[in-house]
Amino acid sequence: VNVKRHNQTAQTIRKNMASILSSIRSIAASNSEPLTKFDVPNTTFGDAFFALSGFRIEGTYGISSPSLQFWFGCTLMMVIDVIFGLMISSILYYYVLPTNLKQTSMSKSNMYVLGFGVIIPCCYLLPYAVIDATGIQNSVVRFTLSVPMVLYAFRCVEAMCGFVPPVVTSSPLDYAIYYATPTEFMFDRKSGQRVMATSHDIRRSLIGTTKTLITILILMSLFSPYNYEPFQSMNAREESLSSIRDYLDMKHLGNCLITAMMFQQLVGLFGSVAALVIQ
């Protein structure tokens, strides 16, 4: 029984790793020619590093442009999220928020039925419906579609329980922007107005986004020839990991580190781009 459970755990871990790697590959450069190429010569350090890790440094490398189809898919999912958020924010603003302020005839029980029975289930079910209708396979695009829905569900609970910041309830537009945008806004407590980004804030966000994008391009150019598993571990050779020693093998951990670095950079780029657009 323990062996069977261990095999199931290993298969689950391998499946999750394969899903992340598949997402990274789909973001990776297309089959077109690299934007630029450069050669790394063979050195004594390179030979020693290969003997230790199985990863050769020398060779010809290229820096390629990312796939535009992926970024179009992410942008389309964000547009769907925002449209859905604007619709829900209108319902909450005109029916749920006035209930807490006792400015409407809707009872508390009806408000909870609307929130917990309609809005929140829609927040969790809509991503499944969109994925099923469009056949989206990319995990990052699915992630882009699903994450704002979780935020919308929590903000619905926030509205029902009366914890919405007062400064965002002054107009339907302010509340729609607050609810439908998957980033946080800053409001001035005295004036109740949104604190606008300064030129320094925009410049800092632009620099951060550019740095992250360049880092992603370099990492993809370096590791795509090795299928994002440069170290020849058992997992990279599609062999089963059968013991704790296999999981703690430095080559396997190195490949896991590469995957984690790629995923972290992609999530960071998503956040920095969203912040830059909002600013």
C-alpha positions as CSV (number, residue, x, y, z in Angstrom):
1,V,0.0,0.0,0.0
2,N,2.8,2.4,0.9
3,V,4.6,1.7,-2.4
4,K,1.4,2.4,-4.3
5,R,0.9,5.7,-2.5
6,H,4.5,6.6,-3.1
7,N,4.0,5.9,-6.8
8,Q,0.8,8.0,-6.9
9,T,2.6,10.9,-5.1
10,A,5.5,10.7,-7.6
11,Q,3.1,10.7,-10.5
12,T,1.3,13.7,-9.1
13,I,4.5,15.7,-8.6
14,R,5.7,14.7,-12.0
15,K,2.3,15.8,-13.6
16,N,2.5,19.2,-11.8
17,M,6.1,19.8,-12.9
18,A,5.1,18.8,-16.5
19,S,2.2,21.3,-16.4
20,I,4.4,24.2,-15.3
21,L,7.0,23.3,-17.9
22,S,4.4,23.0,-20.6
23,S,3.2,26.5,-19.6
24,I,6.7,27.9,-19.9
25,R,7.3,26.2,-23.2
26,S,4.1,27.7,-24.6
27,I,5.3,31.2,-23.6
28,A,8.7,30.5,-25.1
29,A,9.9,31.8,-28.3
30,S,8.3,30.7,-31.5
31,N,10.0,28.7,-34.2
32,S,11.2,31.8,-36.0
33,E,14.9,32.7,-36.1
34,P,16.4,34.2,-32.9
35,L,16.8,38.0,-32.7
36,T,20.5,37.6,-32.1
37,K,23.0,34.8,-31.6
38,F,26.3,34.6,-29.7
39,D,28.9,31.9,-29.1
40,V,30.2,30.7,-25.7
41,P,33.7,29.1,-26.1
42,N,34.8,25.9,-24.4
43,T,36.8,26.6,-21.2
44,T,38.4,24.6,-18.3
45,F,35.6,25.9,-16.1
46,G,33.0,24.7,-18.6
47,D,34.5,21.2,-18.6
48,A,34.6,21.1,-14.8
49,F,31.0,22.3,-14.6
50,F,29.8,19.7,-17.1
51,A,31.5,16.9,-15.2
52,L,29.7,18.1,-12.0
53,S,26.2,18.8,-13.5
54,G,26.0,17.3,-16.9
55,F,25.1,20.8,-18.3
56,R,27.4,22.1,-21.0
57,I,28.0,25.9,-21.1
58,E,29.7,26.2,-24.4
59,G,27.7,26.4,-27.6
60,T,25.7,28.9,-29.7
61,Y,22.9,30.7,-28.0
62,G,20.1,32.9,-29.3
63,I,17.8,35.5,-27.8
64,S,14.3,35.2,-29.4
65,S,11.1,37.1,-29.1
66,P,8.2,35.6,-27.1
67,S,5.1,34.1,-28.5
68,L,2.5,36.8,-29.2
69,Q,-0.3,34.3,-29.3
70,F,0.2,33.5,-25.6
71,W,0.2,37.2,-24.6
72,F,-2.9,37.8,-26.7
73,G,-4.6,34.9,-24.8
74,C,-3.7,36.4,-21.4
75,T,-4.9,39.8,-22.4
76,L,-8.2,38.4,-23.7
77,M,-8.7,36.5,-20.4
78,M,-8.1,39.7,-18.4
79,V,-10.6,41.6,-20.6
80,I,-13.2,38.9,-19.8
81,D,-12.4,39.2,-16.1
82,V,-12.8,42.9,-16.1
83,I,-16.1,42.9,-18.0
84,F,-17.5,40.3,-15.6
85,G,-16.2,42.3,-12.6
86,L,-17.9,45.5,-13.9
87,M,-21.3,43.6,-14.2
88,I,-21.0,42.2,-10.7
89,S,-19.9,45.5,-9.2
90,S,-23.1,47.2,-10.6
91,I,-25.3,44.6,-9.0
92,L,-23.5,45.0,-5.7
93,Y,-23.5,48.8,-5.8
94,Y,-27.3,49.1,-6.4
95,Y,-28.6,46.2,-4.4
96,V,-26.1,45.0,-1.8
97,L,-24.4,48.2,-0.6
98,P,-27.7,50.1,0.0
99,T,-29.0,47.1,2.1
100,N,-26.2,47.6,4.6
101,L,-26.9,51.3,4.7
102,K,-30.7,50.5,5.0
103,Q,-31.5,52.5,1.8
104,T,-33.3,49.7,0.0
105,S,-36.1,47.3,0.7
106,M,-34.0,44.2,0.0
107,S,-33.8,42.1,3.2
108,K,-30.6,40.7,4.6
109,S,-31.7,37.2,3.7
110,N,-32.3,38.1,0.1
111,M,-28.9,39.8,0.0
112,Y,-27.2,36.6,1.2
113,V,-29.1,34.5,-1.3
114,L,-28.0,36.9,-4.1
115,G,-24.4,36.8,-2.9
116,F,-23.8,33.2,-1.8
117,G,-26.4,31.7,-4.1
118,V,-25.7,33.5,-7.4
119,I,-22.7,35.9,-7.5
120,I,-20.1,33.8,-5.7
121,P,-21.0,30.5,-7.5
122,C,-20.8,32.4,-10.8
123,C,-17.3,33.6,-9.8
124,Y,-16.1,30.1,-9.3
125,L,-18.0,28.4,-12.2
126,L,-17.3,31.0,-15.0
127,P,-13.6,30.0,-15.4
128,Y,-14.6,26.4,-15.9
129,A,-17.2,27.4,-18.5
130,V,-14.8,29.6,-20.4
131,I,-12.1,26.9,-20.3
132,D,-14.5,24.2,-21.5
133,A,-15.9,26.5,-24.3
134,T,-12.5,27.6,-25.6
135,G,-10.4,24.5,-24.9
136,I,-7.6,26.5,-23.2
137,Q,-4.8,24.2,-22.3
138,N,-2.1,26.7,-21.1
139,S,-1.9,26.7,-17.3
140,V,-0.8,30.3,-17.1
141,V,-3.7,31.5,-19.3
142,R,-6.0,29.5,-17.0
143,F,-4.3,31.1,-14.0
144,T,-4.9,34.6,-15.5
145,L,-8.6,33.8,-16.0
146,S,-9.2,32.3,-12.6
147,V,-7.3,34.4,-10.1
148,P,-9.4,37.6,-10.4
149,M,-12.5,35.5,-9.9
150,V,-11.3,34.5,-6.5
151,L,-10.8,38.2,-5.7
152,Y,-14.3,39.1,-6.9
153,A,-15.8,36.4,-4.6
154,F,-14.1,37.8,-1.6
155,R,-15.1,41.4,-2.5
156,C,-18.7,40.2,-2.7
157,V,-18.4,38.9,0.8
158,E,-16.8,42.2,1.8
159,A,-19.8,44.1,0.3
160,M,-22.4,41.8,2.1
161,C,-20.7,42.2,5.4
162,G,-20.4,46.0,5.1
163,F,-16.6,46.3,5.1
164,V,-16.2,48.1,1.8
165,P,-14.0,51.2,2.2
166,P,-16.3,54.3,2.3
167,V,-14.2,56.2,-0.2
168,V,-15.0,53.8,-3.0
169,T,-18.8,54.0,-2.6
170,S,-19.2,57.7,-3.6
171,S,-20.1,56.8,-7.2
172,P,-20.8,53.6,-9.3
173,L,-17.6,54.4,-11.3
174,D,-15.4,54.5,-8.2
175,Y,-16.8,51.2,-6.9
176,A,-16.6,49.5,-10.3
177,I,-12.9,50.5,-10.6
178,Y,-12.2,49.2,-7.1
179,Y,-14.1,46.0,-7.6
180,A,-13.2,45.0,-11.1
181,T,-9.5,45.8,-11.1
182,P,-7.3,43.0,-9.8
183,T,-4.9,45.5,-8.3
184,E,-5.1,47.6,-5.2
185,F,-5.8,51.4,-5.4
186,M,-4.7,54.0,-2.9
187,F,-7.3,56.6,-1.8
188,D,-6.8,59.8,0.1
189,R,-8.7,59.6,3.4
190,K,-9.5,63.3,3.6
191,S,-10.6,64.0,0.0
192,G,-11.8,60.5,-0.8
193,Q,-10.1,60.7,-4.2
194,R,-7.8,58.2,-5.8
195,V,-4.1,58.9,-5.3
196,M,-2.7,59.2,-8.8
197,A,0.7,57.7,-9.7
198,T,3.5,60.2,-10.1
199,S,5.9,60.3,-13.0
200,H,8.5,58.7,-10.7
201,D,6.1,55.8,-9.9
202,I,5.4,55.2,-13.6
203,R,9.1,55.4,-14.5
204,R,9.9,52.9,-11.7
205,S,7.2,50.5,-12.9
206,L,8.4,50.8,-16.5
207,I,12.0,50.0,-15.5
208,G,10.9,47.1,-13.4
209,T,8.8,45.6,-16.2
210,T,11.6,46.0,-18.7
211,K,14.1,44.3,-16.4
212,T,11.7,41.4,-15.8
213,L,11.0,41.0,-19.5
214,I,14.7,41.0,-20.4
215,T,15.4,38.4,-17.7
216,I,12.7,36.2,-19.1
217,L,14.0,36.5,-22.6
218,I,17.5,35.6,-21.5
219,L,16.3,32.6,-19.3
220,M,14.2,31.2,-22.1
221,S,17.0,31.6,-24.6
222,L,19.4,29.8,-22.3
223,F,17.2,26.9,-21.2
224,S,14.8,26.3,-24.1
225,P,17.4,24.1,-26.0
226,Y,17.4,21.8,-22.9
227,N,13.6,21.7,-22.7
228,Y,14.0,23.8,-19.5
229,E,15.6,20.8,-17.7
230,P,19.3,21.5,-18.3
231,F,20.6,19.1,-15.6
232,Q,20.4,15.4,-16.6
233,S,18.4,14.2,-13.7
234,M,16.3,11.0,-13.6
235,N,13.2,13.1,-14.0
236,A,14.6,14.9,-17.1
237,R,15.4,11.5,-18.6
238,E,11.7,10.5,-18.0
239,E,12.7,7.9,-15.4
240,S,10.7,7.3,-12.2
241,L,11.9,9.0,-9.0
242,S,11.7,6.0,-6.6
243,S,13.4,7.2,-3.4
244,I,14.0,10.2,-1.3
245,R,17.6,10.3,-2.6
246,D,16.2,10.8,-6.1
247,Y,14.2,13.8,-5.0
248,L,17.2,15.3,-3.2
249,D,19.5,14.7,-6.1
250,M,21.3,18.0,-6.9
251,K,20.5,17.7,-10.6
252,H,16.8,17.2,-9.9
253,L,16.8,20.1,-7.5
254,G,18.6,22.2,-10.1
255,N,15.9,21.6,-12.6
256,C,13.2,22.4,-10.0
257,L,15.0,25.6,-9.3
258,I,15.0,26.6,-13.0
259,T,11.3,25.9,-13.2
260,A,10.6,27.9,-10.0
261,M,12.7,30.8,-11.4
262,M,10.8,30.9,-14.7
263,F,7.4,30.7,-13.0
264,Q,8.4,33.5,-10.5
265,Q,9.6,35.8,-13.3
266,L,6.4,35.2,-15.3
267,V,4.1,36.0,-12.3
268,G,6.3,39.0,-11.5
269,L,5.9,40.2,-15.1
270,F,2.2,39.8,-15.0
271,G,2.0,41.9,-11.8
272,S,4.3,44.6,-13.0
273,V,2.5,44.9,-16.4
274,A,-0.9,45.1,-14.6
275,A,0.4,47.8,-12.3
276,L,1.9,49.8,-15.2
277,V,-1.3,49.7,-17.2
278,I,-3.4,50.8,-14.2
279,Q,-1.0,53.7,-13.4
